[in-house]
């Protein structure tokens, strides 16, 4: 079953909300990811940002699914 979140009367897919949160956190981390140390390791800035976004999205979704509030909402 697809989970939905009620935001001001509009039902949105939970994955979309978690992706938006992960994108916001990635945008906040962008100055750290643009430092010269990733280039010394051979990473491109875009690859590092994408990996950070996907990792944050996965972690946020995992935490949201394992929260006790999630268990109380579903029947």
PDB file of N, CA, C, O and CB in Angstrom:
ATOM      1  N   UNK A   1       0.838  -1.177   0.000  1.00  0.00           N
ATOM      2  CA  UNK A   1       0.000   0.000   0.000  1.00  0.00           C
ATOM      3  C   UNK A   1       0.886   1.244   0.000  1.00  0.00           C
ATOM      4  O   UNK A   1       1.879   1.312   0.724  1.00  0.00           O
ATOM      5  CB  UNK A   1      -0.955  -0.004   1.215  1.00  0.00           C
ATOM      6  N   UNK A   2       0.524   2.199  -0.797  1.00  0.00           N
ATOM      7  CA  UNK A   2       1.295   3.430  -0.889  1.00  0.00           C
ATOM      8  C   UNK A   2       0.898   4.346   0.261  1.00  0.00           C
ATOM      9  O   UNK A   2      -0.283   4.616   0.479  1.00  0.00           O
ATOM     10  CB  UNK A   2       1.075   4.128  -2.259  1.00  0.00           C
ATOM     11  N   UNK A   3       1.888   4.812   0.982  1.00  0.00           N
ATOM     12  CA  UNK A   3       1.618   5.700   2.108  1.00  0.00           C
ATOM     13  C   UNK A   3       1.435   7.127   1.598  1.00  0.00           C
ATOM     14  O   UNK A   3       2.078   7.549   0.637  1.00  0.00           O
ATOM     15  CB  UNK A   3       2.765   5.634   3.153  1.00  0.00           C
ATOM     16  N   UNK A   4       0.548   7.852   2.261  1.00  0.00           N
ATOM     17  CA  UNK A   4       0.308   9.251   1.914  1.00  0.00           C
ATOM     18  C   UNK A   4       0.371  10.093   3.170  1.00  0.00           C
ATOM     19  O   UNK A   4       0.066   9.627   4.268  1.00  0.00           O
ATOM     20  CB  UNK A   4      -1.058   9.428   1.207  1.00  0.00           C
ATOM     21  N   UNK A   5       0.769  11.334   2.993  1.00  0.00           N
ATOM     22  CA  UNK A   5       0.859  12.285   4.087  1.00  0.00           C
ATOM     23  C   UNK A   5      -0.108  13.420   3.795  1.00  0.00           C
ATOM     24  O   UNK A   5      -0.149  13.946   2.683  1.00  0.00           O
ATOM     25  CB  UNK A   5       2.318  12.813   4.269  1.00  0.00           C
ATOM     26  N   UNK A   6      -0.877  13.788   4.792  1.00  0.00           N
ATOM     27  CA  UNK A   6      -1.855  14.861   4.648  1.00  0.00           C
ATOM     28  C   UNK A   6      -1.185  16.192   5.000  1.00  0.00           C
ATOM     29  O   UNK A   6      -0.869  16.444   6.163  1.00  0.00           O
ATOM     30  CB  UNK A   6      -3.104  14.606   5.554  1.00  0.00           C
ATOM     31  N   UNK A   7      -0.970  17.037   3.995  1.00  0.00           N
ATOM     32  CA  UNK A   7      -0.393  18.366   4.198  1.00  0.00           C
ATOM     33  C   UNK A   7      -1.435  19.413   3.840  1.00  0.00           C
ATOM     34  O   UNK A   7      -1.677  19.683   2.663  1.00  0.00           O
ATOM     35  CB  UNK A   7       0.899  18.558   3.347  1.00  0.00           C
ATOM     36  N   UNK A   8      -2.046  19.996   4.850  1.00  0.00           N
ATOM     37  CA  UNK A   8      -3.048  21.049   4.668  1.00  0.00           C
ATOM     38  C   UNK A   8      -4.195  20.595   3.770  1.00  0.00           C
ATOM     39  O   UNK A   8      -4.670  21.355   2.925  1.00  0.00           O
ATOM     40  CB  UNK A   8      -2.396  22.295   4.083  1.00  0.00           C
ATOM     41  N   UNK A   9      -4.634  19.359   3.957  1.00  0.00           N
ATOM     42  CA  UNK A   9      -5.750  18.841   3.185  1.00  0.00           C
ATOM     43  C   UNK A   9      -5.376  18.247   1.844  1.00  0.00           C
ATOM     44  O   UNK A   9      -6.250  17.768   1.121  1.00  0.00           O
ATOM     45  CB  UNK A   9      -6.723  19.909   2.973  1.00  0.00           C
ATOM     46  N   UNK A  10      -4.118  18.263   1.497  1.00  0.00           N
ATOM     47  CA  UNK A  10      -3.663  17.685   0.228  1.00  0.00           C
ATOM     48  C   UNK A  10      -2.864  16.430   0.560  1.00  0.00           C
ATOM     49  O   UNK A  10      -1.886  16.478   1.306  1.00  0.00           O
ATOM     50  CB  UNK A  10      -2.796  18.714  -0.607  1.00  0.00           C
ATOM     51  N   UNK A  11      -3.297  15.311  -0.005  1.00  0.00           N
ATOM     52  CA  UNK A  11      -2.588  14.055   0.217  1.00  0.00           C
ATOM     53  C   UNK A  11      -1.437  13.940  -0.773  1.00  0.00           C
ATOM     54  O   UNK A  11      -1.620  14.026  -1.988  1.00  0.00           O
ATOM     55  CB  UNK A  11      -3.547  12.845   0.084  1.00  0.00           C
ATOM     56  N   UNK A  12      -0.244  13.742  -0.213  1.00  0.00           N
ATOM     57  CA  UNK A  12       0.958  13.624  -1.038  1.00  0.00           C
ATOM     58  C   UNK A  12       1.627  12.287  -0.750  1.00  0.00           C
ATOM     59  O   UNK A  12       1.590  11.812   0.385  1.00  0.00           O
ATOM     60  CB  UNK A  12       1.941  14.802  -0.771  1.00  0.00           C
ATOM     61  N   UNK A  13       2.238  11.672  -1.760  1.00  0.00           N
ATOM     62  CA  UNK A  13       2.961  10.425  -1.505  1.00  0.00           C
ATOM     63  C   UNK A  13       4.116  10.670  -0.528  1.00  0.00           C
ATOM     64  O   UNK A  13       4.827  11.671  -0.621  1.00  0.00           O
ATOM     65  CB  UNK A  13       3.493   9.824  -2.832  1.00  0.00           C
ATOM     66  N   UNK A  14       4.281   9.750   0.391  1.00  0.00           N
ATOM     67  CA  UNK A  14       5.329   9.911   1.401  1.00  0.00           C
ATOM     68  C   UNK A  14       6.711   9.972   0.762  1.00  0.00           C
ATOM     69  O   UNK A  14       7.574  10.716   1.226  1.00  0.00           O
ATOM     70  CB  UNK A  14       5.274   8.765   2.414  1.00  0.00           C
ATOM     71  N   UNK A  15       6.929   9.198  -0.300  1.00  0.00           N
ATOM     72  CA  UNK A  15       8.241   9.206  -0.954  1.00  0.00           C
ATOM     73  C   UNK A  15       8.585  10.585  -1.511  1.00  0.00           C
ATOM     74  O   UNK A  15       9.747  10.990  -1.499  1.00  0.00           O
ATOM     75  CB  UNK A  15       8.278   8.170  -2.078  1.00  0.00           C
ATOM     76  N   UNK A  16       7.573  11.304  -1.997  1.00  0.00           N
ATOM     77  CA  UNK A  16       7.809  12.655  -2.510  1.00  0.00           C
ATOM     78  C   UNK A  16       8.208  13.603  -1.388  1.00  0.00           C
ATOM     79  O   UNK A  16       9.102  14.431  -1.562  1.00  0.00           O
ATOM     80  CB  UNK A  16       6.561  13.183  -3.224  1.00  0.00           C
ATOM     81  N   UNK A  17       7.559  13.487  -0.253  1.00  0.00           N
ATOM     82  CA  UNK A  17       7.891  14.344   0.894  1.00  0.00           C
ATOM     83  C   UNK A  17       9.290  14.034   1.391  1.00  0.00           C
ATOM     84  O   UNK A  17      10.068  14.948   1.665  1.00  0.00           O
ATOM     85  CB  UNK A  17       6.868  14.158   2.035  1.00  0.00           C
ATOM     86  N   UNK A  18       9.624  12.736   1.514  1.00  0.00           N
ATOM     87  CA  UNK A  18      10.968  12.378   1.983  1.00  0.00           C
ATOM     88  C   UNK A  18      12.036  12.818   0.987  1.00  0.00           C
ATOM     89  O   UNK A  18      13.126  13.220   1.394  1.00  0.00           O
ATOM     90  CB  UNK A  18      11.066  10.864   2.220  1.00  0.00           C
ATOM     91  N   UNK A  19      11.743  12.750  -0.310  1.00  0.00           N
ATOM     92  CA  UNK A  19      12.700  13.213  -1.317  1.00  0.00           C
ATOM     93  C   UNK A  19      12.913  14.720  -1.214  1.00  0.00           C
ATOM     94  O   UNK A  19      14.034  15.201  -1.378  1.00  0.00           O
ATOM     95  CB  UNK A  19      12.217  12.844  -2.728  1.00  0.00           C
ATOM     96  N   UNK A  20      11.847  15.464  -0.944  1.00  0.00           N
ATOM     97  CA  UNK A  20      11.976  16.919  -0.793  1.00  0.00           C
ATOM     98  C   UNK A  20      12.814  17.267   0.440  1.00  0.00           C
ATOM     99  O   UNK A  20      13.619  18.198   0.402  1.00  0.00           O
ATOM    100  CB  UNK A  20      10.581  17.576  -0.691  1.00  0.00           C
ATOM    101  N   UNK A  21      12.627  16.528   1.522  1.00  0.00           N
ATOM    102  CA  UNK A  21      13.437  16.758   2.726  1.00  0.00           C
ATOM    103  C   UNK A  21      14.903  16.425   2.439  1.00  0.00           C
ATOM    104  O   UNK A  21      15.798  17.170   2.838  1.00  0.00           O
ATOM    105  CB  UNK A  21      12.911  15.905   3.918  1.00  0.00           C
ATOM    106  N   UNK A  22      15.145  15.322   1.757  1.00  0.00           N
ATOM    107  CA  UNK A  22      16.518  14.941   1.417  1.00  0.00           C
ATOM    108  C   UNK A  22      17.162  15.960   0.480  1.00  0.00           C
ATOM    109  O   UNK A  22      18.349  16.258   0.613  1.00  0.00           O
ATOM    110  CB  UNK A  22      16.539  13.551   0.771  1.00  0.00           C
ATOM    111  N   UNK A  23      16.389  16.495  -0.464  1.00  0.00           N
ATOM    112  CA  UNK A  23      16.927  17.520  -1.372  1.00  0.00           C
ATOM    113  C   UNK A  23      17.282  18.791  -0.600  1.00  0.00           C
ATOM    114  O   UNK A  23      18.299  19.425  -0.880  1.00  0.00           O
ATOM    115  CB  UNK A  23      15.908  17.845  -2.491  1.00  0.00           C
ATOM    116  N   UNK A  24      16.456  19.158   0.356  1.00  0.00           N
ATOM    117  CA  UNK A  24      16.764  20.330   1.176  1.00  0.00           C
ATOM    118  C   UNK A  24      18.027  20.141   2.002  1.00  0.00           C
ATOM    119  O   UNK A  24      18.855  21.047   2.099  1.00  0.00           O
ATOM    120  CB  UNK A  24      15.602  20.643   2.090  1.00  0.00           C
ATOM    121  N   UNK A  25      18.172  18.963   2.596  1.00  0.00           N
ATOM    122  CA  UNK A  25      19.385  18.690   3.373  1.00  0.00           C
ATOM    123  C   UNK A  25      20.618  18.635   2.485  1.00  0.00           C
ATOM    124  O   UNK A  25      21.692  19.083   2.885  1.00  0.00           O
ATOM    125  CB  UNK A  25      19.242  17.378   4.136  1.00  0.00           C
ATOM    126  N   UNK A  26      20.473  18.092   1.286  1.00  0.00           N
ATOM    127  CA  UNK A  26      21.594  18.062   0.348  1.00  0.00           C
ATOM    128  C   UNK A  26      21.990  19.475  -0.070  1.00  0.00           C
ATOM    129  O   UNK A  26      23.174  19.775  -0.225  1.00  0.00           O
ATOM    130  CB  UNK A  26      21.237  17.224  -0.889  1.00  0.00           C
ATOM    131  N   UNK A  27      20.997  20.339  -0.250  1.00  0.00           N
ATOM    132  CA  UNK A  27      21.296  21.733  -0.598  1.00  0.00           C
ATOM    133  C   UNK A  27      22.042  22.432   0.535  1.00  0.00           C
ATOM    134  O   UNK A  27      22.914  23.265   0.290  1.00  0.00           O
ATOM    135  CB  UNK A  27      20.000  22.496  -0.925  1.00  0.00           C
ATOM    136  N   UNK A  28      21.695  22.090   1.781  1.00  0.00           N
ATOM    137  CA  UNK A  28      22.418  22.667   2.916  1.00  0.00           C
ATOM    138  C   UNK A  28      23.854  22.142   3.007  1.00  0.00           C
ATOM    139  O   UNK A  28      24.751  22.848   3.466  1.00  0.00           O
ATOM    140  CB  UNK A  28      21.673  22.368   4.216  1.00  0.00           C
ATOM    141  N   UNK A  29      24.060  20.903   2.569  1.00  0.00           N
ATOM    142  CA  UNK A  29      25.395  20.303   2.615  1.00  0.00           C
ATOM    143  C   UNK A  29      26.248  20.635   1.390  1.00  0.00           C
ATOM    144  O   UNK A  29      27.430  20.294   1.350  1.00  0.00           O
ATOM    145  CB  UNK A  29      25.273  18.807   2.748  1.00  0.00           C
ATOM    146  N   UNK A  30      25.666  21.289   0.405  1.00  0.00           N
ATOM    147  CA  UNK A  30      26.384  21.559  -0.842  1.00  0.00           C
ATOM    148  C   UNK A  30      27.704  22.306  -0.643  1.00  0.00           C
ATOM    149  O   UNK A  30      28.679  21.944  -1.302  1.00  0.00           O
ATOM    150  CB  UNK A  30      25.503  22.351  -1.763  1.00  0.00           C
ATOM    151  N   UNK A  31      27.806  23.332   0.226  1.00  0.00           N
ATOM    152  CA  UNK A  31      29.116  23.985   0.398  1.00  0.00           C
ATOM    153  C   UNK A  31      30.194  23.029   0.911  1.00  0.00           C
ATOM    154  O   UNK A  31      31.358  23.152   0.531  1.00  0.00           O
ATOM    155  CB  UNK A  31      28.986  25.155   1.357  1.00  0.00           C
ATOM    156  N   UNK A  32      29.820  22.088   1.762  1.00  0.00           N
ATOM    157  CA  UNK A  32      30.800  21.120   2.259  1.00  0.00           C
ATOM    158  C   UNK A  32      31.193  20.158   1.145  1.00  0.00           C
ATOM    159  O   UNK A  32      32.355  19.766   1.037  1.00  0.00           O
ATOM    160  CB  UNK A  32      30.236  20.340   3.471  1.00  0.00           C
ATOM    161  N   UNK A  33      30.214  19.775   0.309  1.00  0.00           N
ATOM    162  CA  UNK A  33      30.506  18.842  -0.779  1.00  0.00           C
ATOM    163  C   UNK A  33      31.311  19.484  -1.901  1.00  0.00           C
ATOM    164  O   UNK A  33      31.924  18.779  -2.703  1.00  0.00           O
ATOM    165  CB  UNK A  33      29.220  18.285  -1.337  1.00  0.00           C
ATOM    166  N   UNK A  34      31.318  20.802  -1.967  1.00  0.00           N
ATOM    167  CA  UNK A  34      32.062  21.507  -3.025  1.00  0.00           C
ATOM    168  C   UNK A  34      33.485  21.865  -2.614  1.00  0.00           C
ATOM    169  O   UNK A  34      34.189  22.536  -3.370  1.00  0.00           O
ATOM    170  CB  UNK A  34      31.325  22.769  -3.418  1.00  0.00           C
ATOM    171  N   UNK A  35      33.922  21.434  -1.437  1.00  0.00           N
ATOM    172  CA  UNK A  35      35.300  21.670  -1.022  1.00  0.00           C
ATOM    173  C   UNK A  35      36.246  20.870  -1.921  1.00  0.00           C
ATOM    174  O   UNK A  35      35.808  19.935  -2.592  1.00  0.00           O
ATOM    175  CB  UNK A  35      35.501  21.285   0.473  1.00  0.00           C
ATOM    176  N   UNK A  36      37.539  21.224  -1.944  1.00  0.00           N
ATOM    177  CA  UNK A  36      38.451  20.542  -2.878  1.00  0.00           C
ATOM    178  C   UNK A  36      38.794  19.102  -2.514  1.00  0.00           C
ATOM    179  O   UNK A  36      39.352  18.394  -3.352  1.00  0.00           O
ATOM    180  CB  UNK A  36      39.712  21.312  -2.977  1.00  0.00           C
ATOM    181  N   UNK A  37      38.490  18.638  -1.313  1.00  0.00           N
ATOM    182  CA  UNK A  37      38.903  17.280  -0.938  1.00  0.00           C
ATOM    183  C   UNK A  37      38.254  16.178  -1.767  1.00  0.00           C
ATOM    184  O   UNK A  37      38.912  15.162  -1.991  1.00  0.00           O
ATOM    185  CB  UNK A  37      38.592  17.047   0.503  1.00  0.00           C
ATOM    186  N   UNK A  38      36.997  16.301  -2.247  1.00  0.00           N
ATOM    187  CA  UNK A  38      36.472  15.209  -3.086  1.00  0.00           C
ATOM    188  C   UNK A  38      37.230  15.065  -4.403  1.00  0.00           C
ATOM    189  O   UNK A  38      37.384  13.957  -4.918  1.00  0.00           O
ATOM    190  CB  UNK A  38      34.997  15.440  -3.377  1.00  0.00           C
ATOM    191  N   UNK A  39      37.703  16.189  -4.948  1.00  0.00           N
ATOM    192  CA  UNK A  39      38.444  16.118  -6.207  1.00  0.00           C
ATOM    193  C   UNK A  39      39.787  15.429  -6.009  1.00  0.00           C
ATOM    194  O   UNK A  39      40.299  14.786  -6.925  1.00  0.00           O
ATOM    195  CB  UNK A  39      38.653  17.520  -6.788  1.00  0.00           C
ATOM    196  N   UNK A  40      40.355  15.562  -4.822  1.00  0.00           N
ATOM    197  CA  UNK A  40      41.611  14.865  -4.542  1.00  0.00           C
ATOM    198  C   UNK A  40      41.406  13.354  -4.497  1.00  0.00           C
ATOM    199  O   UNK A  40      42.329  12.594  -4.792  1.00  0.00           O
ATOM    200  CB  UNK A  40      42.207  15.352  -3.217  1.00  0.00           C
ATOM    201  N   UNK A  41      40.213  12.917  -4.134  1.00  0.00           N
ATOM    202  CA  UNK A  41      39.903  11.497  -4.088  1.00  0.00           C
ATOM    203  C   UNK A  41      39.409  10.962  -5.431  1.00  0.00           C
ATOM    204  O   UNK A  41      39.224   9.755  -5.581  1.00  0.00           O
ATOM    205  CB  UNK A  41      38.868  11.235  -3.022  1.00  0.00           C
ATOM    206  N   UNK A  42      39.195  11.839  -6.402  1.00  0.00           N
ATOM    207  CA  UNK A  42      38.776  11.422  -7.723  1.00  0.00           C
ATOM    208  C   UNK A  42      37.276  11.474  -7.950  1.00  0.00           C
ATOM    209  O   UNK A  42      36.790  10.957  -8.955  1.00  0.00           O
ATOM    210  CB  UNK A  42      39.253  10.057  -7.974  1.00  0.00           C
ATOM    211  N   UNK A  43      36.533  12.087  -7.038  1.00  0.00           N
ATOM    212  CA  UNK A  43      35.089  12.194  -7.196  1.00  0.00           C
ATOM    213  C   UNK A  43      34.730  13.490  -7.910  1.00  0.00           C
ATOM    214  O   UNK A  43      35.401  14.508  -7.739  1.00  0.00           O
ATOM    215  CB  UNK A  43      34.387  12.121  -5.834  1.00  0.00           C
ATOM    216  N   UNK A  44      33.683  13.446  -8.699  1.00  0.00           N
ATOM    217  CA  UNK A  44      33.128  14.658  -9.281  1.00  0.00           C
ATOM    218  C   UNK A  44      32.081  15.199  -8.318  1.00  0.00           C
ATOM    219  O   UNK A  44      31.459  14.431  -7.584  1.00  0.00           O
ATOM    220  CB  UNK A  44      32.515  14.388 -10.696  1.00  0.00           C
ATOM    221  N   UNK A  45      31.884  16.498  -8.314  1.00  0.00           N
ATOM    222  CA  UNK A  45      30.952  17.111  -7.371  1.00  0.00           C
ATOM    223  C   UNK A  45      29.527  16.597  -7.576  1.00  0.00           C
ATOM    224  O   UNK A  45      28.799  16.387  -6.606  1.00  0.00           O
ATOM    225  CB  UNK A  45      30.985  18.632  -7.515  1.00  0.00           C
ATOM    226  N   UNK A  46      29.132  16.399  -8.807  1.00  0.00           N
ATOM    227  CA  UNK A  46      27.786  15.905  -9.084  1.00  0.00           C
ATOM    228  C   UNK A  46      27.561  14.494  -8.567  1.00  0.00           C
ATOM    229  O   UNK A  46      26.488  14.176  -8.056  1.00  0.00           O
ATOM    230  CB  UNK A  46      27.520  15.945 -10.562  1.00  0.00           C
ATOM    231  N   UNK A  47      28.575  13.652  -8.702  1.00  0.00           N
ATOM    232  CA  UNK A  47      28.463  12.288  -8.189  1.00  0.00           C
ATOM    233  C   UNK A  47      28.304  12.291  -6.679  1.00  0.00           C
ATOM    234  O   UNK A  47      27.503  11.537  -6.127  1.00  0.00           O
ATOM    235  CB  UNK A  47      29.685  11.461  -8.588  1.00  0.00           C
ATOM    236  N   UNK A  48      29.065  13.136  -6.021  1.00  0.00           N
ATOM    237  CA  UNK A  48      29.016  13.202  -4.567  1.00  0.00           C
ATOM    238  C   UNK A  48      27.670  13.741  -4.088  1.00  0.00           C
ATOM    239  O   UNK A  48      27.123  13.245  -3.103  1.00  0.00           O
ATOM    240  CB  UNK A  48      30.153  14.075  -4.036  1.00  0.00           C
ATOM    241  N   UNK A  49      27.134  14.749  -4.770  1.00  0.00           N
ATOM    242  CA  UNK A  49      25.828  15.284  -4.402  1.00  0.00           C
ATOM    243  C   UNK A  49      24.725  14.252  -4.611  1.00  0.00           C
ATOM    244  O   UNK A  49      23.829  14.122  -3.778  1.00  0.00           O
ATOM    245  CB  UNK A  49      25.527  16.542  -5.209  1.00  0.00           C
ATOM    246  N   UNK A  50      24.788  13.523  -5.714  1.00  0.00           N
ATOM    247  CA  UNK A  50      23.784  12.488  -5.986  1.00  0.00           C
ATOM    248  C   UNK A  50      23.855  11.376  -4.941  1.00  0.00           C
ATOM    249  O   UNK A  50      22.823  10.905  -4.463  1.00  0.00           O
ATOM    250  CB  UNK A  50      23.983  11.901  -7.397  1.00  0.00           C
ATOM    251  N   UNK A  51      25.048  10.965  -4.592  1.00  0.00           N
ATOM    252  CA  UNK A  51      25.211   9.929  -3.572  1.00  0.00           C
ATOM    253  C   UNK A  51      24.707  10.418  -2.215  1.00  0.00           C
ATOM    254  O   UNK A  51      24.079   9.657  -1.478  1.00  0.00           O
ATOM    255  CB  UNK A  51      26.685   9.506  -3.468  1.00  0.00           C
ATOM    256  N   UNK A  52      24.973  11.667  -1.885  1.00  0.00           N
ATOM    257  CA  UNK A  52      24.495  12.245  -0.631  1.00  0.00           C
ATOM    258  C   UNK A  52      22.968  12.302  -0.620  1.00  0.00           C
ATOM    259  O   UNK A  52      22.344  11.948   0.380  1.00  0.00           O
ATOM    260  CB  UNK A  52      25.088  13.655  -0.423  1.00  0.00           C
ATOM    261  N   UNK A  53      22.362  12.746  -1.727  1.00  0.00           N
ATOM    262  CA  UNK A  53      20.913  12.817  -1.823  1.00  0.00           C
ATOM    263  C   UNK A  53      20.278  11.441  -1.665  1.00  0.00           C
ATOM    264  O   UNK A  53      19.331  11.277  -0.896  1.00  0.00           O
ATOM    265  CB  UNK A  53      20.503  13.432  -3.150  1.00  0.00           C
ATOM    266  N   UNK A  54      20.794  10.457  -2.388  1.00  0.00           N
ATOM    267  CA  UNK A  54      20.218   9.111  -2.323  1.00  0.00           C
ATOM    268  C   UNK A  54      20.399   8.490  -0.940  1.00  0.00           C
ATOM    269  O   UNK A  54      19.503   7.808  -0.443  1.00  0.00           O
ATOM    270  CB  UNK A  54      20.853   8.213  -3.384  1.00  0.00           C
ATOM    271  N   UNK A  55      21.538   8.718  -0.328  1.00  0.00           N
ATOM    272  CA  UNK A  55      21.770   8.206   1.021  1.00  0.00           C
ATOM    273  C   UNK A  55      20.859   8.850   2.048  1.00  0.00           C
ATOM    274  O   UNK A  55      20.335   8.170   2.929  1.00  0.00           O
ATOM    275  CB  UNK A  55      23.208   8.421   1.418  1.00  0.00           C
ATOM    276  N   UNK A  56      20.666  10.161   1.941  1.00  0.00           N
ATOM    277  CA  UNK A  56      19.767  10.844   2.861  1.00  0.00           C
ATOM    278  C   UNK A  56      18.317  10.421   2.642  1.00  0.00           C
ATOM    279  O   UNK A  56      17.572  10.233   3.603  1.00  0.00           O
ATOM    280  CB  UNK A  56      19.899  12.352   2.702  1.00  0.00           C
ATOM    281  N   UNK A  57      17.919  10.271   1.385  1.00  0.00           N
ATOM    282  CA  UNK A  57      16.549   9.842   1.081  1.00  0.00           C
ATOM    283  C   UNK A  57      16.283   8.455   1.664  1.00  0.00           C
ATOM    284  O   UNK A  57      15.237   8.212   2.266  1.00  0.00           O
ATOM    285  CB  UNK A  57      16.306   9.837  -0.446  1.00  0.00           C
ATOM    286  N   UNK A  58      17.237   7.557   1.476  1.00  0.00           N
ATOM    287  CA  UNK A  58      17.094   6.209   2.016  1.00  0.00           C
ATOM    288  C   UNK A  58      17.008   6.240   3.544  1.00  0.00           C
ATOM    289  O   UNK A  58      16.158   5.571   4.130  1.00  0.00           O
ATOM    290  CB  UNK A  58      18.269   5.325   1.566  1.00  0.00           C
ATOM    291  N   UNK A  59      17.893   7.022   4.195  1.00  0.00           N
ATOM    292  CA  UNK A  59      17.919   7.081   5.653  1.00  0.00           C
ATOM    293  C   UNK A  59      16.630   7.692   6.216  1.00  0.00           C
ATOM    294  O   UNK A  59      16.095   7.203   7.211  1.00  0.00           O
ATOM    295  CB  UNK A  59      19.129   7.888   6.124  1.00  0.00           C
ATOM    296  N   UNK A  60      16.139   8.745   5.589  1.00  0.00           N
ATOM    297  CA  UNK A  60      14.907   9.385   6.058  1.00  0.00           C
ATOM    298  C   UNK A  60      13.727   8.434   5.902  1.00  0.00           C
ATOM    299  O   UNK A  60      12.893   8.328   6.801  1.00  0.00           O
ATOM    300  CB  UNK A  60      14.645  10.699   5.286  1.00  0.00           C
ATOM    301  N   UNK A  61      13.648   7.743   4.772  1.00  0.00           N
ATOM    302  CA  UNK A  61      12.559   6.789   4.561  1.00  0.00           C
ATOM    303  C   UNK A  61      12.649   5.626   5.550  1.00  0.00           C
ATOM    304  O   UNK A  61      11.630   5.157   6.057  1.00  0.00           O
ATOM    305  CB  UNK A  61      12.583   6.259   3.118  1.00  0.00           C
ATOM    306  N   UNK A  62      13.855   5.170   5.818  1.00  0.00           N
ATOM    307  CA  UNK A  62      14.043   4.080   6.771  1.00  0.00           C
ATOM    308  C   UNK A  62      13.623   4.508   8.173  1.00  0.00           C
ATOM    309  O   UNK A  62      12.945   3.758   8.875  1.00  0.00           O
ATOM    310  CB  UNK A  62      15.505   3.615   6.773  1.00  0.00           C
ATOM    311  N   UNK A  63      14.022   5.706   8.581  1.00  0.00           N
ATOM    312  CA  UNK A  63      13.636   6.217   9.903  1.00  0.00           C
ATOM    313  C   UNK A  63      12.131   6.443   9.995  1.00  0.00           C
ATOM    314  O   UNK A  63      11.525   6.168  11.031  1.00  0.00           O
ATOM    315  CB  UNK A  63      14.377   7.523  10.207  1.00  0.00           C
ATOM    316  N   UNK A  64      11.528   6.939   8.927  1.00  0.00           N
ATOM    317  CA  UNK A  64      10.089   7.189   8.941  1.00  0.00           C
ATOM    318  C   UNK A  64       9.311   5.883   9.031  1.00  0.00           C
ATOM    319  O   UNK A  64       8.289   5.817   9.712  1.00  0.00           O
ATOM    320  CB  UNK A  64       9.668   7.968   7.691  1.00  0.00           C
ATOM    321  N   UNK A  65       9.785   4.849   8.352  1.00  0.00           N
ATOM    322  CA  UNK A  65       9.092   3.560   8.380  1.00  0.00           C
ATOM    323  C   UNK A  65       9.266   2.834   9.703  1.00  0.00           C
ATOM    324  O   UNK A  65       8.412   2.032  10.083  1.00  0.00           O
ATOM    325  CB  UNK A  65       9.588   2.684   7.257  1.00  0.00           C
ATOM    326  N   UNK A  66      10.353   3.101  10.409  1.00  0.00           N
ATOM    327  CA  UNK A  66      10.598   2.399  11.663  1.00  0.00           C
ATOM    328  C   UNK A  66      10.138   3.191  12.881  1.00  0.00           C
ATOM    329  O   UNK A  66      10.309   2.729  14.009  1.00  0.00           O
ATOM    330  CB  UNK A  66      12.064   2.082  11.791  1.00  0.00           C
ATOM    331  N   UNK A  67       9.562   4.365  12.682  1.00  0.00           N
ATOM    332  CA  UNK A  67       9.130   5.166  13.835  1.00  0.00           C
ATOM    333  C   UNK A  67       7.895   4.555  14.476  1.00  0.00           C
ATOM    334  O   UNK A  67       7.081   3.946  13.782  1.00  0.00           O
ATOM    335  CB  UNK A  67       8.843   6.620  13.412  1.00  0.00           C
ATOM    336  N   UNK A  68       7.738   4.706  15.798  1.00  0.00           N
ATOM    337  CA  UNK A  68       6.549   4.165  16.457  1.00  0.00           C
ATOM    338  C   UNK A  68       5.262   4.855  16.057  1.00  0.00           C
ATOM    339  O   UNK A  68       4.192   4.253  16.151  1.00  0.00           O
ATOM    340  CB  UNK A  68       6.708   4.257  17.932  1.00  0.00           C
ATOM    341  N   UNK A  69       5.331   6.098  15.613  1.00  0.00           N
ATOM    342  CA  UNK A  69       4.139   6.809  15.186  1.00  0.00           C
ATOM    343  C   UNK A  69       3.561   6.143  13.939  1.00  0.00           C
ATOM    344  O   UNK A  69       2.344   6.087  13.760  1.00  0.00           O
ATOM    345  CB  UNK A  69       4.456   8.296  14.915  1.00  0.00           C
ATOM    346  N   UNK A  70       4.435   5.648  13.094  1.00  0.00           N
ATOM    347  CA  UNK A  70       3.999   4.964  11.874  1.00  0.00           C
ATOM    348  C   UNK A  70       3.158   3.737  12.215  1.00  0.00           C
ATOM    349  O   UNK A  70       2.173   3.444  11.538  1.00  0.00           O
ATOM    350  CB  UNK A  70       5.214   4.554  11.018  1.00  0.00           C
ATOM    351  N   UNK A  71       3.545   3.034  13.252  1.00  0.00           N
ATOM    352  CA  UNK A  71       2.804   1.826  13.641  1.00  0.00           C
ATOM    353  C   UNK A  71       1.441   2.167  14.229  1.00  0.00           C
ATOM    354  O   UNK A  71       0.510   1.366  14.135  1.00  0.00           O
ATOM    355  CB  UNK A  71       3.611   1.009  14.650  1.00  0.00           C
ATOM    356  N   UNK A  72       1.312   3.342  14.833  1.00  0.00           N
ATOM    357  CA  UNK A  72       0.037   3.715  15.440  1.00  0.00           C
ATOM    358  C   UNK A  72      -0.955   4.240  14.398  1.00  0.00           C
ATOM    359  O   UNK A  72      -2.164   4.139  14.607  1.00  0.00           O
ATOM    360  CB  UNK A  72       0.261   4.769  16.523  1.00  0.00           C
ATOM    361  N   UNK A  73      -0.482   4.788  13.304  1.00  0.00           N
ATOM    362  CA  UNK A  73      -1.360   5.374  12.302  1.00  0.00           C
ATOM    363  C   UNK A  73      -2.040   4.290  11.485  1.00  0.00           C
ATOM    364  O   UNK A  73      -3.238   4.373  11.217  1.00  0.00           O
ATOM    365  CB  UNK A  73      -0.579   6.313  11.388  1.00  0.00           C
ATOM    366  N   UNK A  74      -1.286   3.275  11.087  1.00  0.00           N
ATOM    367  CA  UNK A  74      -1.865   2.211  10.264  1.00  0.00           C
ATOM    368  C   UNK A  74      -2.668   1.247  11.118  1.00  0.00           C
ATOM    369  O   UNK A  74      -2.281   0.956  12.249  1.00  0.00           O
ATOM    370  CB  UNK A  74      -0.768   1.453   9.507  1.00  0.00           C
ATOM    371  N   UNK A  75      -3.771   0.752  10.602  1.00  0.00           N
ATOM    372  CA  UNK A  75      -4.580  -0.202  11.390  1.00  0.00           C
ATOM    373  C   UNK A  75      -3.924  -1.550  11.501  1.00  0.00           C
ATOM    374  O   UNK A  75      -4.474  -2.455  12.128  1.00  0.00           O
ATOM    375  CB  UNK A  75      -5.951  -0.368  10.777  1.00  0.00           C
TER     376      UNK A  75
END
